[in-house]
Amino acid sequence: MENVLLSVRHLKKAFGDHAIFEDFNLDVHKGEVVVVIGPSGCGKSTLLRCLNGLEPIQGGEILLDGEPVLRDSPSITRMRQKIGMVFQSYELFPHKTILENILLAP
């Protein structure tokens, strides 16, 4: 796992009986820029919400620099400093630039 900044292992997430992820794996290496794209409803927002601790996961683990990211620990703050999100259902601030809006992301 040399140079791996973010590692997602065997992520499991479901809403009721509807499985979103059953065995999702991802490695992001230091220096990489990752863009999550896909059709509506494929799990992009759910993945980012899981990574940021906004959605609980049912299984697997998320590691930042090899350390587990837990919803109620200082590691989640470090994760949130690395991942920016602009939510689909919220308005951007019209008086701010694109960069300023992105920097306000949780």
C-alpha positions in Angstrom: 0.0 0.0 0.0 2.9 2.3 -0.6 1.9 5.8 -1.5 -1.8 5.0 -1.0 -3.6 8.0 0.5 -7.1 6.6 0.6 -8.0 2.9 0.6 -11.6 1.5 0.5 -11.8 -2.2 1.2 -15.0 -4.4 0.8 -17.3 -1.4 1.3 -20.9 -2.5 1.9 -23.8 0.0 1.9 -27.5 -0.6 1.5 -30.7 1.2 2.0 -33.1 -1.4 3.4 -33.0 -4.3 1.1 -31.5 -2.3 -1.8 -27.7 -2.9 -2.0 -25.7 0.1 -3.2 -22.3 -1.4 -2.7 -21.6 -5.1 -1.9 -17.8 -5.3 -2.2 -16.5 -2.0 -3.4 -12.7 -1.5 -3.4 -10.7 1.6 -4.3 -7.1 2.9 -3.9 -6.2 6.5 -4.4 -2.5 7.2 -4.5 -0.9 10.4 -3.2 -0.8 13.0 -6.0 -3.8 11.5 -7.9 -6.9 13.5 -8.6 -10.0 11.4 -8.8 -13.3 12.4 -10.4 -16.4 10.2 -9.7 -18.7 10.1 -12.7 -21.6 7.9 -13.8 -25.3 7.9 -14.6 -28.0 9.2 -12.1 -28.6 6.7 -9.3 -25.4 4.6 -9.7 -24.1 5.5 -6.2 -21.7 8.4 -6.8 -23.2 10.6 -4.1 -23.6 7.7 -1.7 -19.9 6.8 -2.1 -18.8 10.3 -1.3 -21.2 10.5 1.6 -19.8 7.2 3.0 -16.2 8.5 2.6 -17.1 11.7 4.5 -18.9 9.9 7.3 -22.2 11.4 6.3 -23.7 7.9 5.7 -23.0 4.9 7.9 -21.6 1.8 6.1 -22.7 -1.8 6.9 -19.3 -3.4 6.2 -15.8 -2.9 5.0 -13.3 -0.3 5.9 -12.0 3.1 4.8 -8.4 3.9 5.5 -6.7 7.3 5.2 -2.9 7.0 5.2 -3.3 3.4 6.5 -5.4 4.6 9.5 -9.1 3.6 9.9 -11.6 6.4 9.2 -14.3 6.2 11.8 -17.4 8.4 11.9 -16.8 9.8 15.4 -13.1 10.2 15.4 -10.5 12.8 14.5 -9.7 10.8 11.3 -13.0 11.9 9.8 -11.9 15.5 10.1 -8.7 14.7 8.2 -10.8 12.9 5.5 -13.2 15.9 5.2 -10.1 18.1 4.6 -9.2 15.9 1.6 -12.6 15.4 -0.1 -14.7 18.3 -1.4 -18.4 17.9 -2.3 -21.0 20.1 -3.8 -24.4 18.6 -3.2 -26.8 18.3 -6.1 -29.9 19.4 -4.2 -28.4 22.6 -2.7 -27.9 25.9 -4.3 -24.4 27.4 -4.8 -23.7 30.8 -3.4 -24.2 33.1 -6.3 -22.0 35.9 -4.8 -19.0 33.5 -4.6 -16.7 32.1 -7.2 -16.7 28.5 -8.2 -13.5 27.9 -6.1 -15.0 29.6 -3.1 -18.2 27.4 -3.4 -16.0 24.3 -3.6 -13.9 25.3 -0.6 -17.1 25.6 1.5 -17.9 21.9 0.9 -18.0 19.7 4.0 
